[in-house]
């Protein structure tokens, strides 16, 4: 089987907030229909948002259940943190204070889906 493309689809009660968040973060645009929004980056579909009026955000980290999360690797955590927060993210867990070569922080998007900003320590 050959998969021609793939798109992560998030359920959300507020399509505009959810698709606007991911379009802002990924540098894309939103192609909106009544109950479906597609986030396009450089003309390619990257994230879908499906209307789910009864959507309940997952309870991170234990989940009820955790539905999905993305790891997004960034070069510099400080401006990345500021950007996601300005787009409507909520910080769920700050970076660990450890000797590992890389680190991450956990956030929630406007619909409550968790995602991580990850980076290699300098």
C-alpha positions in Angstrom: 0.0 0.0 0.0 1.3 3.5 -0.9 0.1 6.4 1.2 0.1 9.5 -0.9 -0.3 12.0 1.9 -1.1 12.2 5.5 -2.8 14.7 7.7 -3.3 14.8 11.4 -6.9 15.6 12.2 -8.0 17.3 15.5 -11.5 17.3 16.8 -12.5 20.7 18.2 -15.7 22.5 19.3 -14.2 25.8 18.0 -12.9 25.3 14.5 -11.7 28.9 14.1 -9.6 28.9 17.2 -8.1 25.5 16.6 -7.3 25.9 12.9 -6.1 29.5 13.5 -3.7 28.3 16.2 -2.1 25.6 13.9 -2.0 27.9 10.9 -0.2 30.5 13.0 2.2 28.0 14.5 3.0 26.3 11.2 3.1 29.4 9.0 0.1 28.4 7.0 -3.4 29.4 5.9 -6.8 28.0 6.7 -9.2 26.6 4.0 -12.5 26.6 5.9 -15.8 24.8 5.3 -18.8 24.6 7.7 -17.6 21.6 9.7 -14.0 21.1 8.5 -10.9 23.3 8.3 -7.7 22.3 6.5 -4.4 24.0 7.4 -2.3 24.4 4.3 1.5 25.1 4.4 3.1 26.0 1.1 0.0 24.6 -0.6 0.1 21.3 1.1 -2.4 20.0 3.7 -0.7 19.6 7.1 -3.5 19.6 9.8 -7.2 19.0 9.6 -9.7 20.2 12.1 -13.1 18.5 12.3 -16.1 20.0 14.1 -16.9 18.0 17.3 -19.4 20.1 19.3 -19.1 17.8 22.3 -15.3 17.7 22.3 -13.8 17.3 25.8 -10.1 18.1 26.1 -7.9 15.2 27.2 -6.6 15.2 30.8 -2.8 15.3 30.3 -0.6 13.4 31.3 -2.9 10.6 32.3 -5.4 11.1 29.5 -9.1 10.2 29.5 -7.7 9.1 27.1 -4.9 11.2 25.7 -6.0 11.4 22.1 -2.9 12.5 20.2 0.2 14.7 20.6 2.8 16.2 18.4 6.5 16.7 19.1 7.7 19.9 17.4 11.5 20.4 17.4 12.7 24.0 17.6 16.1 25.7 17.5 15.4 28.2 20.3 12.8 27.5 23.0 12.3 31.1 24.2 10.9 32.6 21.0 9.1 29.4 20.3 7.4 29.5 23.7 6.5 33.2 23.3 4.9 32.4 19.8 2.8 29.5 20.9 1.6 31.3 24.0 0.6 34.4 21.9 -1.4 32.0 19.6 -3.4 30.7 22.5 -1.4 27.8 23.9 -1.4 26.9 27.6 1.8 25.6 29.3 1.1 22.2 30.9 4.6 21.3 32.0 7.9 23.2 31.9 11.3 21.9 31.0 12.9 19.3 33.2 16.1 20.4 35.1 18.4 17.5 34.1 21.6 16.7 32.4 20.1 15.2 29.2 21.2 16.6 25.9 17.7 17.5 24.9 14.6 18.8 26.6 10.9 19.5 26.1 7.9 21.5 27.4 4.3 20.3 27.1 1.6 22.7 26.0 -2.1 22.5 25.1 -3.6 24.0 22.0 -6.9 26.0 22.3 -9.0 22.8 22.2 -6.8 21.2 24.9 -4.8 18.8 22.7 -1.3 18.4 24.2 1.9 19.0 22.1 5.6 19.3 22.9 8.2 21.9 21.9 11.5 20.0 22.0 15.0 21.2 21.6 18.7 20.2 21.9 20.4 22.0 24.7 23.2 24.3 23.7 
